[in-house]
Amino acid sequence: MRLLVSIFLIIFSVNLASSQTYIGKEKHIKKIVENTKKFSEYLNTNNYKMVGASYTDDAKIFPQEGEILEGKEAILKYWTLLPGMKTKNHKITQHEIRIVKNTGYDYGVYRGTTVNKNGEQSNWRGKYVIVWKKVNGDWKIYLDIWNNL
């Protein structure tokens, strides 16, 4: 009996660790998932104009190091890499998305690679929390905080 309980607990905890929780209307969840994938695509193609368009006009980001940055101009400056550098393989894995009226909460993990002008790669990964706002029928990032694992 003890063995069966142990097996059940192991299976249950593995399942919890890899599960995703979505709470809210399916159409809103789908749009946030879609916008998250687009955000990664924009970073992977250095499409900084669209990175900026992913945020609300009054957005704030909380990078791992440095001050809180407010507004699209500061956010665009933060995300724009030096010439010859590139982000590749940026990917966000959402663990939970929760919609409450016109606000969404999302947390999970991210990973990616930065390539410098000499072709040297730097891999990174971490955890994040995003607060989304519904703006003119679309979901935009309002607050964005992350740190490395």
N, C-alpha and C positions, 0 to 999 in steps of 0.2 A: 504494500500500500504506500509506503514511504517513497518508493521508487516511482510509482505512478504520479504522486503529488509533485515530486521533483521534476519529472518530465513535463507535466502540465505547466508548472511555473516557468520552466525554461522556454517552452513553446510560446506561452503567453507573453513573456517579456520580450522575446525576439520579435513577435508580431507587433507589439506596442512600439518598439523602437523603429520599425520600418513603416508604420502606418501613417496615413494622412487623414486629417480631419478637416472637413469642409462644412461650415455652418452658415446657411443663408440660401438665398434664391440661387438656383443652378445657373441662370443666365449671368448673374453678377460674378459668381465664382469663376465661370468660364472666361469672362472678360478679364478678370484679374490674372488668371493663369496665362491667357493670351498676351496681355500687356507685359507680363514678366518675361515671357519668351522673347518678345520683341525687344525689350530693354537689353537683354543679353545679345541679341543680334546686332543692335545698334553699337554696343561696345565692341563686339567682335569685328565690326566693319569700320570703326572710327567715325561713325555717323553721329557726331556730337550734337548737331542740330536736333536730331530726333531723341537723343539722350535727354537734352534739355526739355523737349516737348513732352517727355514722360512725366515730368514733375508739374505740380500746381504752381501758379505764379508766386504764391507765398510759401513755397516749400522750404524745408530746412534739412540739411544733412549733418550727421554727427560722425565724421570720420574717426577712425581709431586714434589717430593723433591729430592734435590741433583743435581749433575752436569750432563752434557750431557755425556753419555757413548758411546764409539765408538768401533766398531769391535765385532766379534762374541764372543770372550773370555769374554769380559766385559759384554756383553748382557747375555750370559749364566750364568755368576756369579750372575747377578741381578735376573734372573728368578728362579734360583735354590733355592728351599725352604730348610729349615733345616730338618734333619731327623725327621720323625714322623708327619710332616706337609703335608697338601694336599690342592690343589685348587680343588673346585668342582663347577659345574654349571656355569663355565665361558661361557659367551655368548656375542657376538658382534652383534648389530643391525645396519646395514648400512642405512644411510639416503640418501647418494649420493655416486655414483662412477662415475668418469669421466676419460676417457682414452684420452691421447694426445700422439700419436705416441707410444714410448716405456716407457711411464710414466703413472701411474695411480694415481688418488687422491681419497681418500675415507674418509668420516667422518660419525660420528654417536655416538651411546652410547654403553656402555658396562656394564655388571653386573656380579657378581659372589660371591662366598663364599670361605673363607679360613678356614680350620679346623686345630687346633693345636694338639699337641700330647696328650692333655688331652680330646680331643673331643669337645672343645669349638669352636663355629662357629663365624666368623666375616663376615658380609655381606658388600658388597661395590658396588658402581656404579659410573659412570662418563661419560665423553664425551672424544672423541679422534679424531685425524687426523692421517692418514697413507698416506705416499707417497710410491707407489710401483714402482719397476723397472722390466722391462722384461729382464730376464737373461737366455740365452740358451733356449728360448721358454717357460719358466715358469715365473710366477710373484712372486717376492720376496719383502719383506718389506725393504725399504731403510731408511725411516725416520718414527719414531713412537713416538707420543706425546699424553699424556693423563692427565686428572685431574679429581678429584672427583666432583660430583654434590653436 
